[in-house]
């Protein structure tokens, strides 16, 4: 099978917590996404007062390889 590229929205994924395939053929990934790549030119710059806070979000990514779609939604505590 050849690799496929699907648009999943902007952000930087640091960690995938879990992933599994569903009976309908879709794949689900629970992941931690930052709004942008954390630039660490100088580690101390992370704590600079003028730096925006890069709070990550826990999200669920649902991939449908047949349809070629990728959906993302926040993973609420009730979903876990």
C-alpha positions as CSV (number, residue, x, y, z in Angstrom):
1,X,0.0,0.0,0.0
2,X,1.3,3.4,-0.9
3,X,1.5,6.2,1.7
4,X,-1.3,8.8,1.7
5,X,-1.1,12.4,2.8
6,X,-4.2,13.8,4.5
7,X,-4.8,17.3,5.8
8,X,-5.2,17.3,9.6
9,X,-5.2,21.0,10.4
10,X,-2.4,23.1,11.7
11,X,-0.4,22.4,14.8
12,X,2.5,20.5,16.2
13,X,1.9,16.9,17.5
14,X,4.3,16.0,20.2
15,X,2.9,12.8,21.5
16,X,0.4,10.2,20.4
17,X,-1.2,8.6,23.5
18,X,-3.0,5.7,21.8
19,X,-4.2,4.6,18.4
20,X,-6.6,1.9,17.3
21,X,-8.6,0.7,14.3
22,X,-12.3,0.5,14.5
23,X,-14.6,-2.1,12.9
24,X,-15.7,0.4,10.2
25,X,-12.1,0.7,8.9
26,X,-11.4,4.1,10.4
27,X,-8.4,4.8,12.6
28,X,-8.5,6.8,15.8
29,X,-5.5,8.5,17.4
30,X,-5.5,10.4,20.7
31,X,-2.8,13.0,20.6
32,X,-1.4,16.1,22.2
33,X,-1.3,19.0,19.8
34,X,0.3,22.4,20.3
35,X,-1.0,25.4,18.3
36,X,2.4,25.8,16.8
37,X,5.9,24.4,16.9
38,X,7.6,25.5,20.1
39,X,10.7,27.4,19.0
40,X,13.5,27.0,21.5
41,X,16.3,29.1,20.2
42,X,17.2,29.7,23.8
43,X,15.6,27.4,26.5
44,X,15.2,30.4,28.8
45,X,13.0,32.1,26.2
46,X,10.2,29.6,27.1
47,X,9.8,31.6,30.3
48,X,10.0,35.1,28.8
49,X,7.1,37.3,29.9
50,X,6.2,38.4,26.4
51,X,6.0,34.8,25.0
52,X,2.6,33.5,24.2
53,X,1.6,30.4,26.2
54,X,1.7,27.3,24.1
55,X,-0.8,25.2,25.9
56,X,-1.4,21.8,24.2
57,X,-4.8,20.3,23.7
58,X,-5.7,16.6,23.9
59,X,-7.5,15.7,20.7
60,X,-8.9,12.7,18.9
61,X,-8.0,12.4,15.2
62,X,-10.3,10.1,13.2
63,X,-8.8,9.0,9.8
64,X,-10.9,7.4,7.1
65,X,-8.4,5.9,4.7
66,X,-11.2,4.9,2.2
67,X,-12.7,8.4,2.0
68,X,-9.4,10.1,2.4
69,X,-10.6,12.3,5.2
70,X,-9.2,13.3,8.6
71,X,-11.4,14.8,11.4
72,X,-10.1,16.3,14.6
73,X,-12.1,17.1,17.7
74,X,-11.2,17.9,21.3
75,X,-11.0,14.9,23.6
76,X,-13.2,15.7,26.6
77,X,-12.7,14.0,29.9
78,X,-16.0,12.2,29.4
79,X,-14.6,10.5,26.3
80,X,-11.7,8.8,28.1
